């Protein structure tokens, strides 16, 4: 898939996942925000999960994605387990922890994970950036282990359109509010 950083085209690895596809891996990603638990096994876990992928947690766009997603979920009264995943190491999350202690979402890092686990994750969601260790911005809704909605913005500069993503999600006939 081709996306853009401003005018510059960027190729992503993997294929955008199809709606209705089943989560197919367990990942040993390291917890860095609001949890000490390992990454949940979404193959077997019941419930509604929102996965947010972040290229650089220290950037304005990524930190805004973290904050705006939680704020918009509250405004819409959507109950979801929110998981943010970034390529950045544990200390990269320090500013978010200090400045926004009210956040409930869990955060995980790909840093220090096995390369095959990182590549499997990137390929499964179609969010790996060719020639970089970074992830693309993405939002994915998983319900009972099944992908029900996704957004990988064509324009990777800036914050994904979270309102559009959540509106589309709420309009799904199969969307079950927990």
Buried (B, 14 or more C-beta within 10 A) or exposed (E): BEBEEEEEEBEBBBEBBEEEBEBEEBBEBBBBBBBEEEBBEBEEEEBBBBBBBBBBBBBEBBBBBBBBBBEBBEEBEBEBBBBBBBBBBBEBBEEBEEEBEEBEBBBBBBBEBEEEBBEBBBBBBBBBBEEEBBBBBBBBBBBBBBBBBBBBBEEBBEBBBBEEBBEBBEEEEEBEEE
